[in-house]
């Protein structure tokens, strides 16, 4: 099956109720767009959750392998080498399972489809007889051609009642970006906090190691064997490296800094659009400019998120 057929198959087998852009839609063409949007939205969220669980499982397993080998090497817990082998096999099993589920691709492509369908809905609601397929960025047309096929199959007709979309689209999108910005900033702060703690403990450990070696030069006879102290310091430093491995393989796969910048830019864009509409009303030129910016932001998001596919990290 091609990817469009896979989407329709996933839509048919989805047991979660579809979401809706608006309730009580009477126009038949808008109802079709809303139905496809609801399926793409639910399936994208579903696959996003699977993708995040896989990233977390890969990050935890990779970190545990690092810790097990560290203790095998420094603490001489030789039985842990068997745990390393088991977890390495488990790591590759998770990676193979991720490829079979194809959840990363579905998460991204279904999200792009959902957003383009929502844009089509609002453009049609505003009374513009424009098919979003005709203004899709070239990148999306080449990277996800089946989305253009679905858009071209939609009937773009004059709606029964033209409605203003400043609330349903512009203000709603700004609210979405404001909430998403807060979530992304919370994750970024969490990642930064862990990184700072790891860096602080690492620096302190190096200082302790230097002071210990200086002490050993002047006073080589101490109660505890020096190799035990050195092993403890190595384990502490190795643990910090494992913590860095975890954050880089989990939070690093979220492109948080880029995402935060994107949300800020889009909030500013919707602020400007709202002010323009309040002053001059909803014009076709203004709405089409906003639609193109919306699609560019959507394609940019797809481009950098595409690089965050699950990887084996050891």
N, C-alpha and C positions, 0 to 999 in steps of 0.2 A: 504493500500500500504506500501511496505517496503521503506527504505530511498533511495535506488537506483532508484526505480520506481518514487519516488517523485522528484528526481533530473531530470530524463528524462521528467517528466511532466512539471516541471518548465522550462526546456530547450525549450520544445515545445511551451509553452505559453509566453515565454519572447519576448517582443516587442522591446527591445533595441538591436541595432546591436552588434554582437559579436566582441570582440577584436581578434587580431592575433599576434602570436609570430613573424612571418615573413610574408612579402607580396610575392605574386607570387610563391607559393609553387607548385611544379610540381609532387612531389612524392605522390602517393595515400595514403600510410600508414602515412606519415607525415601530410597530409591534414586532415585525420581523427583525429589525435591527436590534431592538431591545432583547429579543430572545437569544440571538447570537451573542450579543454582549454578555448577557447573564451567564451563558455557558462558558465563554472564554474567561470571564472574570473568576468564576468559581474554580474552574480547572487550573487557572494560573495560580490562585491562592493555594490550592491543594498541592500542586507540584512545588511551590515555593517552600511549603512546610517540609516536604520530603527532602528537598535540596538542603535546607538548613540542618535537618537532622543528620543527613549524610556528612555534611561538613563537620558537624560537631563530633560525630562518631570517628571520622578520620583523624581529627585533631587530637581527640582523647587517646585513641589507639597509638598514634605516632608518638605522643608524649609518654605513654606508658612503656613503649618499647625503649625509648631513650632512658627512662628512669630504671627499668629492669637491667639494661646493659650496664648502666652506671654502677648500680649496686653489685652486679656480677663482677665488675672489674675492680672497683675500689673497696667494697665491703667484703669481697671474696665470698659472696653468696652464690656459689657456682651452679646451684640448681636453677637459678633464674634464667640461665641460657636457654632452657627448655621453654620457659614462659615467653622469652623473646621470639623463638621460632613459631610458637602457637599464635602470638599476636601479629607477627609478620604475615602469616597465612590469613589471619582474620582481616588484616588491613587490605590485602589484595582481594579478598572476598567482598568486602564493602565496596571497593573500587569497581569491581566487575558488576556488582549489583546496581551501583549507581549508573553505569553505562547501559545496563539492561532496562532500568526504569525510564531512562531518558528524561528525568524530571527537570534537569537544568535547562535543557533546550525547550521543553514544553512550558516551563515557568516563564521564560523570556518571550518566546514567540506568541504564546497565548495572551500575555500581558500586552504586547504590542498590538495584537489583533483587537483586544478589548478596548484599548485606548483609541484606536482608529475608528472603531464602530461607535464609540461614545461621541467622538468628534462628529462623525457622520450624522448621528442623531440630533445633535445640537444645531448643526448647520441646516439640516432639513427643517427642524423646528422653527428656526429663524426665517424660513421661507426662501432659502437659497437652493436653487436646483443645481448643485455642484456635487459630483462624486469625488469623495476623498482620494480615490485611486488616482485621479488626475493630478493631484498635488503632493502625492507621496514623495519623500526624498529618494533620490536614486539609490542610495545605500540600502534602504529597506526593500525597494523593488528587486534588487539583485540578491540581497541576503535572504529575504523571506518572500519569494515570489508568490507563494500560495495565498498570502494575505491579500495581495492585489487581485487575485482571481476571485476571492470571496467578495471583495468590495465591488468589483465590476458586475457581479451577478445580482447585486441589490437593485431594486427599483427605486430610482431617485425621482420622485414625483412631487408635485405641488401639494403641500399639506393642507388639510381642511381649514386649519386655523393657525395663522402665524402668531408666535408667542415671543416675548422678550426673553433673552437667555442670560441676562446679567446675574441673576440669582442662581439659576440652575447650573450654569457653566462657570462663569468667571469667579463669582464669590465662592462657589462650592470648591473650585479648583484651588483657589488661594487658601481656603481653610484646610484642604487636604495637604498642601505643601507645608503649611505652618505646623500641622500635627506631625507630619513625616519628618520635618526638620528637627523637631524636639526629640523624636525617637532616635534619629541618627546621631544627634549630638550627645544623647545619653549613652549610646553605645561607644561613641568616640571617647567620651570622658572615662568610661569604664576601661577601655583599652589603654588610654594614656595613664590612668592611675596604676594599672598593673605594671606597665612599662617603667614608670617612675619608681615603684617599689622594688622591682627586679633590679633596676640600675643602682639604687641606693644600697641594697643588700650586697650586690656584686662588688661595688666600690669598697664597702666596709670589709668584705671578705678578703679582698686583695690587700687592704691595709693591714688587717690582722695577720695575713700570711707573711707580709714583709717584716712586720714587727717580730713575728715568731722566728723567722730565719735570722734576723739580727740578734735576737736573744740566744739562739742556738750557737751562733758564732762565738759569743762571750761566755756562755754557760751551757755546754753540751749535755750535761747530766741533769735530767729532770725525771720526775716520777713516772709520768706517762710516756710511753715510747713515742718518739717524734713521728714515726711513720703513721701512727694512729691519728695524730693531730693533722698531719698532712692529708690523710685519707678523708677525714671529716671535712676539711676545707675544700677538697676536690668535689666531694659529694654536694656540699652547699652550692658551689659554683656550677656544678652540673645540673642541679635542680633549677637554678635560675635560667640556665640555657634551655631547659625543658619547658619552663614557663613561657619563655620568649617564643619557642617553637609553637606552643599552643596558641598564643595570641596571633602570631603571624599566619598560621594555617586556618584560623577561624575568623577573627575580626579582619585580618588582612584580606580575606576573600569577599569582603563586603564593600570595598572601595568607599569607605565612609567619608573621607575628605572630599572626594569628587562629588559624592551624593549630596553632602551638605552644601557645597557651592552651587550645585544645580537647583536645590530647593530655594536657596536665597535669591538666585536670579529669577526663578519663576514667580516667586512672591512679589518681587519688584515689578515684573512684567504685568501681572494681573492687577496690581495697584494702579499702574499707568493706564491699563485698558479700562478699568472701572471709572477712573477720573475722566478719561476721554469720552466714554459713553454718557456719563452724567452731564457732560458739557455739550456734546454734539449729537447724542442719540446713537442707536445701533445702525451703522452703515455697512453696506456689503464690503467695501474696501477695508474698513477697520476689522471686521470679523474674519475676512480672508487672511489678512496679515497675522492676526492672532492664531488662526488655524495653522498657518505655515510654521510659526514659532513653536506651537504645540507639537507638531510632527517632528520638527528638528530636535526638540528636547527629548521626545520619545525615542528617536533613532540614536541620539547620543547615549541615552541611558542603556539601550540595547547593546551598543558597541562596547562600553566599558564593563557591563555586567557579563558579557559573553566571555570575557577573559577569566572569570571567576569560577570556571568549571572545577569539579572535584579532582584533586590530585593526590597521589601517594606521597606522603611527607614523612621522612625518617631522619 
